[in-house]
Amino acid sequence: MADNEDARHERHLWVGEIPEVLRELRAEELAEEFPFDFSVGSLEALEAHLLAEYPSAGSKVGMESRRAFCATMHLG
C-alpha cells in the first residue's frame, strides 16, 4: 500500500509542476511566435524545434536536460 501512496504523491508533485515548466518552456526555449496551443501544429512545431536542436541519435540528451524535460511536459 505504501508504494501506491508514494506513486500518487510523486504523480501529484509532477502534475503540480506542469504549469511552471510550460511557462519556462514558452519563455526560455521557444520563439515568441511558436504556436503554443497544444494543437497538432504545435506538436509538429515542437518536433521540428527539437530535431533542429538534436539532429542525430548521437546528440540525444537525457531527462536531466531542462529542454528535454520541458518538451516532455508539453507533450504530456
BELTA-V392050 format. One record per residue. N is the residue number from 1. RES is the residue in three letters. D_FIRST is the distance of its C-alpha to the first C-alpha in Angstrom with 2 decimals. Layout:
N RES D_FIRST
N RES D_FIRST
//
This chain:
1 MET 0.00
2 ALA 3.81
3 ASP 5.41
4 ASN 5.22
5 GLU 6.47
6 ASP 8.73
7 ALA 10.00
8 ARG 10.82
9 HIS 12.51
10 GLU 14.42
11 ARG 15.53
12 HIS 16.71
13 LEU 18.67
14 TRP 20.15
15 VAL 21.22
16 GLY 22.66
17 GLU 24.73
18 ILE 26.30
19 PRO 29.27
20 GLU 30.40
21 VAL 30.17
22 LEU 32.16
23 ARG 34.74
24 GLU 35.05
25 LEU 35.51
26 ARG 38.18
27 ALA 39.95
28 GLU 39.98
29 GLU 39.67
30 LEU 41.39
31 ALA 44.95
32 GLU 45.71
33 GLU 46.77
34 PHE 43.57
35 PRO 42.46
36 PHE 39.11
37 ASP 38.28
38 PHE 35.54
39 SER 38.12
40 VAL 38.89
41 GLY 41.73
42 SER 39.47
43 LEU 37.20
44 GLU 40.35
45 ALA 41.72
46 LEU 38.58
47 GLU 38.78
48 ALA 42.45
49 HIS 41.75
50 LEU 39.19
51 LEU 41.48
52 ALA 44.32
53 GLU 42.31
54 TYR 40.92
55 PRO 43.56
56 SER 42.57
57 ALA 39.67
58 GLY 40.95
59 SER 40.43
60 LYS 36.75
61 VAL 34.57
62 GLY 30.95
63 MET 28.43
64 GLU 29.64
65 SER 32.67
66 ARG 32.51
67 ARG 34.58
68 ALA 32.24
69 PHE 29.21
70 CYS 31.09
71 ALA 32.28
72 THR 28.81
73 MET 27.77
74 HIS 30.93
75 LEU 30.14
76 GLY 26.67
//
